[in-house]
Amino acid sequence: MKIVQALFVSGYSAFYFDDQHAIKQGAQLDGFVYRGDAHTQGFQAIRQAGECVSILLQLDDGSVAVGDCAAVQYSGAGGRDPLFTAQNYIPFLQKYLRPLLEGLNVDAFVPNARFFDNLKIEGQPLHTAIRYGVSQALLEATALAKRQLKAAVLCQEYKLPRIPQPVPMFGQSGDDRYLGADKMILKKVDVLPHGLINSPSKLGRHGEKLRDYVQWLTERIGQLGNDGRQDYPNYQPDLHLDVYGTLGLVFDHDHKRVAEYIAELQDLTGDLKLYIEGPVDAGGKLEQMEAMAGIKEHLNAISSPAKLVADEWCNTLQDIRDFADADCCHMVQIKTPDLGSIHNVVEAIGYCQQNTVEAYQGGTCNETDLSARTCVHVALAARPERLLIKPGMGFDEGMNVVNNEMQRAIAQFAASTPLFPSIEHQNPGHFHAH
């Protein structure tokens, strides 16, 4: 089956673009916006409306495949591609990508995804948001051509088993970290609450605000979590907090002090596992790996079971391989829009699991319902340790999108005759498309 027409349509993403550098430098909220001037190139304001571009591919049987180009909330930070706006990129898509897409055979996904992921225009690779959206549309096009689920296409091309079981889901609270946590506990989310500790003011001068929050969160789970539901007789979610490098700022980038503070937080959680994402931002990839390794080494020295999650400076498939090889963290966030084509997400998850590093298939609140649903299919095929609930910062909306798409796909997996036997969850290891 072939593509007969490609269209590019502007739209809004589910959150906003934020200038992380300006926020870390202490920009003050004024209602929902930040006061002051933007610091990151391309930003007109510290917070501005998130945008996406939908790619519509009409196939020769009349069906239409869609993917959304979307970029992370903190675009242009931590080595990521610059701000992505429809005004700047739709003319580019029309000029350079439409001729390549129209007439393309979509009977297989991975070869097409790799072509556009490796494509260079005037010597430059495509923006990660473009590669992300194009690959989503191409996956749906192949699924339509084969009359299969998108997850089934990935299982077939990567020789992965179809497993009709959910992937653990991770809720994000945004700044509404108290009411948001209550909502997550009531819906028995596997991992919570993210927390959005993205400035020192939210952490506390000596870390006291986050310490108090972790204590409250642990007690709240005990109060609300065991509500008599038979399907959750002993609700014990993992705790996962993203601190955006603020521990480094508060504790002067002293690895031992950072580790000891994290260990204190773990002591407050009782039997609940604690993951700390992005404890420091060392300003570069090698520096980040060295800093994370130093913190991990001291956590081991003081026998703390707390776990570190890599995020900043871990953007591409190669970055993820390098962080995994460096043994500097317990888990890697695979931030889906940053990897470009979604086939890289599948391969990143496999590489992490081969190297005994946990894989967190993340993303951003600034995606769309469409990209979030596609990511569910990626996760059902590749089986990461956790999947981010997205898009948006309201939790319930993202929970609706991700959970319901997952349950629908699982039901179809279980009801259909699989190409590969349905088996209990196993480590897929390092795999390649065939």
C-alpha positions as CSV (number, residue, x, y, z in Angstrom):
1,M,0.0,0.0,0.0
2,K,1.2,3.5,-0.8
3,I,0.8,7.1,0.4
4,V,-1.1,9.2,-2.1
5,Q,-1.2,12.5,-0.3
6,A,0.6,14.1,2.7
7,L,-1.0,17.0,4.6
8,F,0.5,19.1,7.5
9,V,-1.8,20.8,10.0
10,S,-1.0,23.1,12.9
11,G,-2.5,22.5,16.3
12,Y,-1.9,22.9,20.1
13,S,-0.1,20.4,22.3
14,A,-1.5,19.6,25.7
15,F,0.8,22.0,27.7
16,Y,3.3,24.8,27.2
17,F,6.9,25.5,26.2
18,D,8.8,26.7,29.2
19,D,12.3,28.3,29.3
20,Q,14.0,26.0,31.8
21,H,17.1,28.1,32.1
22,A,15.1,31.2,33.1
23,I,13.0,29.2,35.6
24,K,16.1,27.7,37.2
25,Q,17.5,31.3,37.5
26,G,14.5,32.2,39.7
27,A,11.8,33.5,37.3
28,Q,8.7,34.3,39.4
29,L,5.2,33.1,38.5
30,D,2.6,35.7,37.8
31,G,-0.7,33.8,37.6
32,F,0.1,31.1,35.0
33,V,2.9,33.0,33.3
34,Y,6.4,33.8,34.4
35,R,7.7,37.4,34.8
36,G,10.9,38.4,33.1
37,D,12.8,37.9,29.9
38,A,13.4,34.5,28.1
39,H,17.0,33.2,28.3
40,T,16.8,30.3,25.8
41,Q,17.2,31.0,22.1
42,G,13.9,30.9,20.2
43,F,11.7,31.7,23.1
44,Q,9.6,34.9,23.0
45,A,8.5,34.5,26.6
46,I,9.5,32.2,29.5
47,R,6.2,30.4,29.1
48,Q,4.4,30.2,25.7
49,A,1.7,28.1,24.2
50,G,2.7,24.6,23.2
51,E,2.3,23.6,19.5
52,C,2.2,20.5,17.4
53,V,1.9,19.7,13.7
54,S,-0.2,16.8,12.6
55,I,1.0,14.8,9.7
56,L,-1.9,13.2,7.7
57,L,-1.0,10.4,5.3
58,Q,-3.8,9.3,2.9
59,L,-3.3,5.8,1.6
60,D,-4.4,4.5,-1.7
61,D,-7.3,2.6,-0.1
62,G,-8.7,5.9,1.2
63,S,-7.7,5.4,4.8
64,V,-5.7,8.1,6.6
65,A,-2.8,7.6,9.1
66,V,-1.9,10.4,11.5
67,G,1.0,11.3,13.6
68,D,1.8,14.4,15.7
69,C,5.0,16.3,15.7
70,A,5.6,17.4,19.3
71,A,8.5,18.6,21.4
72,V,9.2,18.6,25.1
73,Q,8.1,21.3,27.5
74,Y,11.7,22.3,28.2
75,S,12.8,22.6,24.5
76,G,16.3,23.9,23.9
77,A,17.6,22.8,27.3
78,G,20.0,20.0,28.3
79,G,21.3,19.5,24.7
80,R,17.8,19.2,23.1
81,D,16.6,20.5,19.8
82,P,15.4,24.1,19.7
83,L,11.8,25.3,20.1
84,F,9.3,23.7,17.6
85,T,6.6,26.0,16.2
86,A,4.2,25.3,13.3
87,Q,4.9,28.6,11.7
88,N,8.6,27.8,11.3
89,Y,8.3,24.1,10.3
90,I,5.1,23.6,8.1
91,P,6.7,25.3,5.1
92,F,9.8,23.1,5.6
93,L,7.6,20.0,5.7
94,Q,5.7,21.0,2.6
95,K,8.9,21.7,0.7
96,Y,11.1,18.8,1.7
97,L,9.0,15.9,3.2
98,R,5.9,15.9,1.1
99,P,7.7,14.7,-2.1
100,L,9.4,12.0,-0.1
101,L,6.2,10.8,1.6
102,E,3.9,10.8,-1.4
103,G,4.3,7.5,-3.3
104,L,6.0,5.8,-0.4
105,N,5.2,2.1,0.1
106,V,4.1,1.5,3.8
107,D,4.0,-2.3,3.9
108,A,6.8,-2.2,6.5
109,F,7.4,0.3,9.2
110,V,11.0,0.1,10.5
111,P,12.8,0.7,7.1
112,N,10.7,3.8,6.5
113,A,11.2,5.1,10.0
114,R,15.0,4.6,9.7
115,F,15.1,6.4,6.4
116,F,13.4,9.6,7.8
117,D,15.3,9.4,11.1
118,N,18.6,9.4,9.2
119,L,17.6,11.9,6.5
120,K,19.5,15.1,6.3
121,I,18.3,18.3,4.5
122,E,21.1,20.7,3.6
123,G,23.4,18.7,5.8
124,Q,21.2,18.8,8.9
125,P,19.1,16.1,10.4
126,L,15.3,16.7,10.8
127,H,14.2,18.3,14.0
128,T,13.4,15.5,16.6
129,A,9.7,16.6,16.7
130,I,9.4,16.0,12.9
131,R,11.0,12.6,13.1
132,Y,8.7,11.8,16.0
133,G,5.5,12.8,14.2
134,V,6.5,11.2,10.9
135,S,7.3,7.9,12.5
136,Q,3.9,7.9,14.3
137,A,2.1,8.4,11.0
138,L,4.2,5.8,9.3
139,L,3.5,3.2,12.1
140,E,-0.2,3.8,11.8
141,A,0.0,3.6,8.0
142,T,1.6,0.2,8.2
143,A,-0.9,-0.9,10.8
144,L,-3.7,0.2,8.4
145,A,-2.1,-1.6,5.5
146,K,-1.8,-4.8,7.5
147,R,-5.1,-4.5,9.4
148,Q,-3.2,-4.9,12.6
149,L,-2.7,-3.0,15.9
150,K,0.3,-0.7,16.0
151,A,1.7,-2.8,18.8
152,A,1.3,-5.9,16.7
153,V,3.3,-4.3,13.9
154,L,6.2,-3.6,16.2
155,C,6.0,-7.1,17.7
156,Q,6.1,-8.6,14.3
157,E,9.0,-6.5,12.9
158,Y,11.1,-6.8,16.1
159,K,10.2,-10.4,16.7
160,L,8.8,-9.6,20.2
161,P,6.1,-11.6,22.0
162,R,2.6,-10.3,22.3
163,I,2.0,-10.0,26.0
164,P,-1.6,-9.1,26.9
165,Q,-0.7,-7.5,30.2
166,P,-0.4,-3.8,31.2
167,V,2.8,-1.9,31.6
168,P,3.1,-0.1,34.9
169,M,2.0,3.6,34.6
170,F,3.6,6.7,36.1
171,G,1.4,9.7,36.9
172,Q,2.6,13.3,36.8
173,S,1.1,15.9,39.1
174,G,2.5,19.2,37.8
175,D,2.6,21.9,40.5
176,D,-0.6,20.5,42.0
177,R,1.4,17.9,43.8
178,Y,-1.0,17.4,46.8
179,L,-4.3,17.1,45.1
180,G,-2.7,15.4,42.2
181,A,-1.3,12.7,44.5
182,D,-4.7,12.1,46.0
183,K,-6.1,11.5,42.5
184,M,-3.3,9.1,41.7
185,I,-3.8,7.1,44.9
186,L,-7.6,6.9,44.3
187,K,-6.9,5.5,40.8
188,K,-4.2,3.2,42.1
189,V,-1.4,4.4,39.8
190,D,1.7,2.2,39.8
191,V,4.2,5.0,40.1
192,L,3.7,8.6,41.4
193,P,3.8,11.6,41.6
194,H,6.7,13.1,39.5
195,G,6.2,16.3,41.6
196,L,7.8,18.9,39.3
197,I,10.5,20.1,41.7
198,N,12.0,22.4,39.0
199,S,13.3,25.3,41.1
200,P,15.2,25.6,44.4
201,S,12.2,27.4,46.0
202,K,10.1,24.2,45.6
203,L,12.9,22.1,47.2
204,G,13.5,24.4,50.2
205,R,16.8,26.1,51.2
206,H,18.0,22.9,52.9
207,G,15.7,20.5,51.1
208,E,13.1,20.8,53.9
209,K,10.1,21.3,51.6
210,L,10.7,18.1,49.6
211,R,11.4,16.2,52.8
212,D,8.1,17.3,54.2
213,Y,6.3,16.4,51.0
214,V,7.8,12.9,50.9
215,Q,6.7,12.4,54.5
216,W,3.2,13.6,53.7
217,L,3.0,11.5,50.5
218,T,4.0,8.3,52.4
219,E,1.4,8.9,55.0
220,R,-1.2,9.8,52.5
221,I,-0.7,6.5,50.6
222,G,-1.3,4.7,53.8
223,Q,-4.4,6.6,54.6
224,L,-6.1,6.4,51.1
225,G,-4.4,3.5,49.4
226,N,-5.9,0.5,51.2
227,D,-9.6,1.3,50.6
228,G,-10.8,-2.3,50.5
229,R,-10.6,-2.8,46.8
230,Q,-10.2,-6.5,46.1
231,D,-8.0,-5.9,43.1
232,Y,-5.5,-3.8,45.2
233,P,-5.3,-5.6,48.6
234,N,-1.9,-4.0,49.4
235,Y,-1.3,-0.9,47.3
236,Q,2.4,0.0,47.4
237,P,3.3,2.3,44.5
238,D,6.8,3.3,43.7
239,L,7.6,6.9,44.4
240,H,9.3,8.8,41.6
241,L,10.3,12.5,42.0
242,D,11.8,14.6,39.3
243,V,14.0,17.3,40.9
244,Y,15.4,18.9,37.7
245,G,19.0,19.2,39.0
246,T,17.9,21.3,42.0
247,L,19.7,19.0,44.5
248,G,23.0,20.0,42.9
249,L,22.1,23.7,43.3
250,V,21.1,23.4,46.9
251,F,23.9,21.1,48.0
252,D,26.7,22.8,46.0
253,H,27.1,19.8,43.6
254,D,28.6,17.8,46.5
255,H,28.0,14.2,45.5
256,K,28.1,12.9,49.1
257,R,25.7,15.5,50.4
258,V,23.3,14.9,47.5
259,A,23.4,11.1,48.2
260,E,22.9,11.5,51.9
261,Y,19.9,13.7,51.3
262,I,18.4,11.2,48.9
263,A,19.0,8.5,51.5
264,E,17.1,10.6,54.1
265,L,14.2,10.8,51.7
266,Q,14.3,7.0,51.2
267,D,14.2,6.5,55.0
268,L,10.9,8.4,55.1
269,T,9.2,6.1,52.6
270,G,9.1,2.9,54.6
271,D,8.7,0.0,52.2
272,L,8.0,2.1,49.2
273,K,10.8,2.3,46.6
274,L,12.1,5.8,45.8
275,Y,13.4,7.0,42.5
276,I,15.0,10.4,42.1
277,E,15.2,11.8,38.6
278,G,17.8,14.3,37.6
279,P,19.4,15.0,41.0
280,V,21.9,17.3,39.4
281,D,22.5,19.0,36.1
282,A,26.3,19.1,35.5
283,G,26.0,21.1,32.2
284,G,27.2,18.4,29.8
285,K,26.9,14.7,29.0
286,L,30.2,13.4,30.3
287,E,30.0,15.7,33.3
288,Q,26.5,14.4,34.0
289,M,27.5,10.8,33.8
290,E,30.4,11.4,36.2
291,A,28.2,13.3,38.6
292,M,25.5,10.6,38.6
293,A,28.1,7.9,39.1
294,G,29.5,9.8,42.1
295,I,26.1,10.0,43.7
296,K,25.3,6.3,42.9
297,E,28.6,5.2,44.4
298,H,28.0,7.0,47.7
299,L,24.4,5.7,47.8
300,N,25.9,2.2,47.6
301,A,28.5,3.1,50.2
302,I,25.8,4.0,52.7
303,S,23.6,1.1,51.7
304,S,20.7,3.1,50.6
305,P,18.3,1.4,48.2
306,A,17.2,4.7,46.6
307,K,17.5,4.7,42.9
308,L,18.7,7.4,40.4
309,V,17.0,8.2,37.1
310,A,18.9,9.8,34.3
311,D,17.2,12.5,32.3
312,E,19.2,15.6,31.4
313,W,21.9,15.1,28.7
314,C,20.4,11.7,27.9
315,N,18.4,12.5,24.8
316,T,19.3,10.3,21.9
317,L,19.5,6.5,21.4
318,Q,23.3,6.8,21.6
319,D,23.1,8.9,24.7
320,I,20.9,6.2,26.4
321,R,23.4,3.5,25.4
322,D,26.2,5.6,26.8
323,F,24.5,6.2,30.1
324,A,23.6,2.5,30.4
325,D,27.2,1.5,29.6
326,A,28.5,3.9,32.2
327,D,26.5,2.2,35.0
328,C,25.9,5.6,36.4
329,C,22.2,5.3,37.2
330,H,19.6,2.7,38.0
331,M,17.0,3.8,35.4
332,V,17.1,5.9,32.2
333,Q,14.2,8.1,31.1
334,I,13.6,7.4,27.4
335,K,12.0,10.8,26.6
336,T,10.1,9.8,23.5
337,P,10.0,13.1,21.6
338,D,13.8,13.6,22.1
339,L,14.7,10.3,20.4
340,G,13.1,11.3,17.1
341,S,11.6,8.3,15.4
342,I,9.7,5.9,17.7
343,H,11.7,2.9,16.5
344,N,14.6,4.4,18.5
345,V,12.4,4.0,21.6
346,V,11.9,0.3,21.1
347,E,15.6,-0.2,20.6
348,A,16.5,2.0,23.6
349,I,14.3,-0.1,25.9
350,G,15.9,-3.3,24.6
351,Y,19.4,-1.9,25.2
352,C,18.7,-0.8,28.7
353,Q,17.2,-4.2,29.7
354,Q,20.1,-6.0,28.1
355,N,22.4,-4.0,30.4
356,T,20.3,-4.4,33.5
357,V,19.3,-0.7,33.6
358,E,15.6,-0.1,34.1
359,A,13.8,1.6,31.2
360,Y,11.3,4.4,31.9
361,Q,9.4,5.3,28.7
362,G,8.7,8.9,29.4
363,G,7.9,11.9,27.3
364,T,6.4,15.2,28.1
365,C,3.2,16.8,29.3
366,N,3.5,18.9,26.1
367,E,2.6,16.1,23.8
368,T,-0.9,15.2,22.3
369,D,-3.5,12.6,22.8
370,L,-2.4,11.0,19.5
371,S,1.3,10.7,20.4
372,A,0.4,9.4,23.8
373,R,-1.7,6.6,22.4
374,T,1.0,5.7,19.9
375,C,3.4,5.5,22.8
376,V,1.1,3.0,24.6
377,H,1.6,0.6,21.6
378,V,5.4,1.1,21.7
379,A,5.3,0.2,25.4
380,L,3.1,-2.8,25.0
381,A,5.5,-4.2,22.4
382,A,8.9,-3.3,24.1
383,R,7.8,-3.7,27.8
384,P,9.6,-0.9,29.7
385,E,9.5,-0.9,33.5
386,R,7.2,2.1,33.5
387,L,5.2,4.3,31.1
388,L,4.5,8.0,31.6
389,I,0.9,9.0,31.8
390,K,0.5,11.9,29.3
391,P,-0.3,14.4,27.9
392,G,-1.1,17.5,30.0
393,M,-0.6,18.3,33.7
394,G,-4.1,17.5,34.9
395,F,-3.4,13.7,35.4
396,D,-7.0,12.6,34.9
397,E,-7.0,13.5,31.2
398,G,-3.7,11.7,30.5
399,M,-4.8,8.7,32.6
400,N,-7.9,8.4,30.5
401,V,-5.9,8.5,27.3
402,V,-3.2,6.1,28.3
403,N,-5.0,3.6,30.4
404,N,-8.0,3.2,28.1
405,E,-5.8,2.8,25.0
406,M,-3.7,0.2,26.9
407,Q,-6.8,-1.7,28.0
408,R,-8.3,-1.7,24.5
409,A,-5.1,-2.9,23.0
410,I,-4.6,-5.6,25.6
411,A,-8.1,-6.9,25.0
412,Q,-7.4,-7.2,21.3
413,F,-4.1,-8.9,21.9
414,A,-5.8,-11.4,24.2
415,A,-8.6,-12.1,21.7
416,S,-6.6,-12.5,18.6
417,T,-4.4,-15.3,17.4
418,P,-0.8,-14.0,18.0
419,L,2.0,-14.3,15.5
420,F,4.1,-15.1,18.6
421,P,2.9,-16.9,21.7
422,S,1.5,-14.8,24.5
423,I,3.9,-15.3,27.5
424,E,4.5,-13.9,30.9
425,H,6.6,-10.8,31.0
426,Q,10.2,-11.4,30.2
427,N,13.3,-9.3,29.5
428,P,13.4,-8.8,25.7
429,G,17.1,-8.1,25.8
430,H,18.8,-6.5,22.8
431,F,16.7,-7.0,19.7
432,H,16.7,-5.9,16.0
433,A,14.1,-5.4,13.4
434,H,13.8,-8.1,10.8
